Amino acid sequence: MKVKLSALWVTALLGSLLVACVVAGEQGVTYDARSLIINGDRPLLFSGSIHYTRSSPEMWPDLIKQAKEGGCNVIQTYVFWNIHEPVQGQYNFEGQYDLVKFMKLIHEHGMFATLRHGPFIQAEWNHGGLPYWLREIPNIIFRSDNEPFKQHMQKFVTKVVEMMKAEKLYASQGGPIIMSQIENEYNTVQLAYRELGVSYVQWAGNMALALNTGVPWVMCKQKDAPGPIINSCNGRHCGDTFPGPNSPGKPYIWTENWTAQFRVFGDPPSQRSAEDIAFSVTRWFSKNGILTNYYMYHGGTNFDRTAASFVTTRYYDEAPLDEYGLKRNPKWGHLRDMHRALNLCKKALLYGTPSVQKMGKGLEARIYEQPGTPECAAFLANNHSKNAMTVDFRGKKYYLPPHSISVLPDCKTVVFNSQQLVTPHNSRNYVSSRQINQNLKWEMTSEQIPSNLGMPNKIPLELYNLTKDTTDYAWFTTSIHLTNRELPMKKSIKPVLRVASLGHAMLAFVNGEFIGSAHGSQIEKSFILQKAVDLKPGVNTIAFLGSLVGLPDSGAYMEHRYAGPRGVSILGLNAGTLDLTSNGWGHQVGLTGEKHPLYTEEGAQKVKWVSAEKGGPPLTWYKAKFDAPGGKSPVVIKMTNMVKGMIWVNGKSIGRYWMSYVSPLGQPTQSEYHIPRSYLKPKDNFVVILEEEVGNPEKVEIQTVNRDTICSYVTENHPPNVNSWDKKDDKFQAVVNDLRPAAELVCPGSKKVSAVEFASFGNPFGFCGLFEHGDCNSANAMKVVEQHCMGKPSCKIPVDRGLFDLNNDKCPNIVKTLAVQVKCTGSGKKN
């Protein structure tokens, strides 16, 4: 059965005449129902989210370059209000926060940019990007038709737009910015604000349009995006879940295609396969999609205190470029191959007439043909999740793996299948330097535990308002006088201190002694600390260190979120339970070591340090010096034997660590913490660790990171590499003579294959770093691979029975697989 979609396509072809598009002068960006039109051209847009705040400026050029090499032509980023205006009226667009420099680098690399203004962004970023001072504006209600909020929001968005205009960064001025976003996933909270939510959406959209940027505006996940503002999809499978634009003249845009999942402390590893992403993107473009954005393409690092509640320092490490900017294969390479395959179909997709042919249950072909020309592209889909199928399409049989789409740029030749990985795989390695770590000589100094603080208040103060996002920490102290008659008579019975807290974590001390800790979670931030305590006749002091793990980043009425102790009592006294909530409390914002500050070499000289050979008590500062590892590989610090706290290198915070918050698998959610190379000197780098509980830095290590373990896993059913074909003068043709499937291995940088660690031709199984032989294996496999690859920076090994079995095939009735794993060594240049 074949269904023509001519009505839809008429709309697409006439859309530019029917829609009032955004344009300025001779240059600019317009749109119709089929695509964006950028300076007169209709591109397919493959976008990657890279946040300038989550990497160092020294990393930006390489990240952008690798995104372009991966087939992306757009870089997307949020604008982070709270780091640009941390104090009302005081702006910071310097260094790591130099948005203009980031935009110009994108332009220098010949790429487009999308700027997501928000200014509420969520993004697992502290307070969703809203500056803390905004909470203290009288009568403010965030993200509502509320005059104080709208005034400050409009002021900041206008400032950023004017900055971009001044530097001629919009495409309407010849710059890279082709699209902007206002607000962010507002539909998820809109109902909470009732009619004020409806009117706010209209206000926000019209405010943005009035800024006259010369490029379209978008609202993601916003069904009622006003006027010409494009509503877009966020999710994993927008090709099936997006109902379409809210106006027939708007194109299909996917602003967030999640490449994995962000992680919070306590989470197990997060995964999304390259195959699933490729399936979803191919499906999207086969169903009218014009832009997909990978969120994230490079996640990076939440330095300092920038992560939202309980979010790890490492962000979207499973993206195509990992936390350190290294290519995560096969994800990076498989998406690159898919982008090339889709670009081979570009003319048919943009100008052809679409139709759908059902080929059986769960099987379909989506076809784009341009009448009167040879232009034809087809997408053969097998939607069965478990069963491979063979289909007949236009007189030829095609093998379709489960949950896959094959791309045929000429409606005849398969150049890519979403489920079949032709690209190399790699495995990440952490390498310790024995010399550097043997020379780590740790010293320590301990924080003084307060007993009687000033600022008396009847009840404990709320923690967000107390700290004002200047620190994670605040002390709460009180004291009680007890007599012998009030204390338990039996030695086997102890009073119990109970603290109910709204979050996030807490240490408790009684009479200067540590009695225990407790914490909430990202799902349930509230907790109860309950510990047996030794009390004495006379005055007893009680001190809590309340700590935050980031401010909230989502939900309605964020200005009314609270944290910290809400109830304190002692159970088990002879007189019963003693409520201390209104006992009178003293407070101190931050730690003494933060005020010196001990994490700088100058500040560290203000206190006495002693050897840390055996570790120290809770709230201990540790310091050491180390030389930078040689080469250019990324550097991390592995926090073995530590519990929870913060890390600084040469005075710069590299974020929060939390080793004791293990996942259900029994492992810390994150053990290695990124130290950007630009933070380091060749020698005598000053590292400081604040350990909140009882840790010992003896096993803390400085390590380097590489992806020098390279693998391939290719079957006889795989298509050749998509680079085997090209389109010249509108003619699709092969550009290589050998169109057999092959294992292709490429070492990073200028390294070469130094060892073949695994080779099997038959039915091997496993994955890169952990392959195993099956019960069918060519005895010749290792020799063949070594002949093709040893000492070379790259190699190609045909999947050929004659090459491996030498006419001695002991298992001829199975589809053969070639699995290879090699080790690359050499200059150490970063890939």
Secondary structure, 3 states (H helix, E strand, C coil): CEEECHHHHHHHHHHHHHCCCCCECCECEEECCCCEEECCECCCEEEEEECHHHCCCCCHHHHHHHHHHCCCCEEEEECCHHHHCCECCECCCCHHHCHHHHHHHHHHCCCEEEEEEECCCCCCEHHHHCCHHHHHCCCCCCCCCCHHHHHHHHHHHHHHHHHHHHCCCEHHHCCCEEEEEECCCHHHCHHHHCHHHHHHHHHHHHHHHCCCCCCCEEEECCCCCCCCCEEEEEECCHHHHCCCCCCCCCCEEEEEEECCCCCECCCCCCCCCHHHHHHHHHHHHHCCEEEEEEEEEECCECCCCCECCCECCECCCCCCECCCCCECCCHHHHHHHHHHHHHHCHHHHHHCEEEEEEEECCEEEEEEECCCCCCEEEEEEECCCCCCEEEEECCEEEEECCCEEEEECCCCCCCEECCCCCCCEEEEEEEECHHHHHCCCCEEEECCCCCCCCCCECCCCCHHHHHCCCCCEEEEEEEEEECCCCCCCCCCCCCEEEEEECCCEEEEEECCEEEEEEECCCCCCCEEEEEECCCCCEEEEEEEEEECCCCCCCCCCHHHCCCCEEEEEEEEECCEEEECCCCCEEEEECCHHHHCCCCCHHHHCCCCCEECCCCCCCCEEEEEEECCCCCCCCEEEECCCCCEEEEEECCEEEEEEECCCECCCCCECCCEEEECHHHCCCCCEEEEEEECCCCCHHHCEEEEEEEEEEEEEEECCCCCCHHHEEEECCEEEECCCCCCCEEEEECCCCCEEEEEEEEEEECCEEECCEEECCCCECCCHHHHHHHHHCCCCEEEEECCHHHHHCCCCCCCCCCCEEEEEEEEECCCCCC
